[in-house]
């Protein structure tokens, strides 16, 4: 209570962001996940659609990521693999390109959560093939599979973007 739309949530502070953000230590990059809306899914269930949208999605879910990007140099983000306003997050240009890369200024790597591309075909049914699902993923967001996903299909290397 007492917060206005112009004051960021307490967890978006530089101190908090710095404790979660990417650091380069011995060639290791930490990845912030899950962008965007994973913590506010229907019934708090894994793989359920996000119930946040519009202003709440930005004010509540995006501002901690934005603080990590702008104040701590976040270099890697993993997408949320469920839906936001009926659009799968792994192929959501408005979320991954317009918001993350445009408004928030993120220039790092976006990696898919395990199964993102497959789920665009099998669960969310917005693509007929994995190749078509990869094309739907804007800015290579879901086309750079995580290490686990790459190991499950070693004959399908991640395309360069």
C-alpha positions, 0 to 999 in steps of 0.5 A, spaced: 500 500 500 502 507 499 505 505 492 504 509 486 505 507 479 511 511 478 514 508 484 518 501 482 516 495 487 521 494 492 525 488 489 527 493 483 532 496 487 539 496 485 542 493 491 537 487 490 538 487 482 545 487 483 545 480 487 541 477 482 544 480 476 549 477 471 556 477 473 562 475 469 566 470 473 571 465 469 567 466 463 560 464 466 554 468 465 548 468 470 541 468 466 535 471 469 529 467 468 523 467 467 521 473 462 515 475 463 510 473 468 512 466 470 510 468 478 503 470 476 500 464 473 493 462 473 493 458 480 500 459 481 501 453 476 507 451 472 506 452 465 499 456 466 498 462 463 500 469 466 494 472 469 498 479 469 497 484 463 498 491 461 500 495 466 501 490 471 505 486 467 510 491 466 510 494 473 510 488 477 513 483 473 518 487 468 521 492 473 526 487 477 528 485 470 529 492 468 533 494 474 538 488 473 539 490 465 540 498 467 543 497 473 547 491 473 548 489 466 544 483 465 547 479 459 542 473 459 535 472 460 530 466 459 523 466 456 517 464 460 514 458 456 507 459 457 502 465 455 501 472 456 494 475 453 493 468 449 500 469 446 505 464 447 511 468 451 516 464 447 514 467 440 511 474 443 514 480 439 511 485 443 514 482 450 521 479 447 522 485 442 518 491 443 518 491 451 525 487 453 529 489 447 526 496 445 523 499 452 528 496 457 534 496 452 536 489 453 542 487 448 544 481 451 542 473 449 535 471 450 535 463 451 529 459 451 526 455 457 527 447 456 521 445 451 519 452 449 520 451 441 517 444 442 511 447 446 509 452 440 508 446 436 505 441 441 501 444 446 500 452 444 499 449 437 501 456 433 506 452 429 506 446 425 513 444 425 519 445 430 522 449 424 516 454 423 516 455 431 523 457 430 521 462 425 516 465 430 520 466 435 522 474 434 529 476 435 532 469 436 529 469 443 526 462 443 531 459 437 537 459 442 536 453 446 538 452 453 544 447 454 539 442 456 534 443 450 540 442 445 543 436 448 536 433 447 537 434 440 544 434 438 543 433 431 539 440 431 544 445 432 542 452 434 541 457 428 546 463 429 542 470 429 
